[in-house]
Amino acid sequence: MKKSAQVTLTVVAAVGLASCGRGRRDPCEAASFNELACQDAVRSGGYHWGGTWYPMFYRYPYPYYFDQYRGHVSRGGSVVAAPSSSYGRPGATGVTRGGFGSTGAGHGAGE
């Protein structure tokens, strides 16, 4: 398949998904993979999209979905990933990660 035909099909598929009301994208699907959101979705058993919680059963641990994504890309597949902020919980600005707060603000050796 020529590259221009591949791009056209990708655009048509994206428009089709949006028009049928399924505008949300599973962050663990290879064609819409989002690393941080997928990790959070597998750990949490679902994901938020547009402020709504979508429970999902992920049969495999996160590395499986990452490998599926890498295989998809290596075979020339395109990825139309939504920004991490699309997967944010209501009132949040995006996928959040736990941190160490002031404990993690230490300095490297010699500083």
Number of C-alpha atoms within 10 A of each C-alpha: 5 6 9 9 10 14 12 11 12 17 13 12 12 14 12 13 14 13 10 8 8 10 14 16 20 23 28 25 17 22 19 18 22 23 17 16 26 26 19 20 24 20 13 13 13 19 27 22 20 14 14 12 14 13 12 13 10 16 10 9 11 17 11 12 22 19 12 16 22 15 13 16 14 10 8 11 14 16 16 14 18 16 13 18 16 20 30 21 18 13 7 11 12 17 20 15 7 5 9 7 8 7 7 8 9 9 7 6 5 4 5
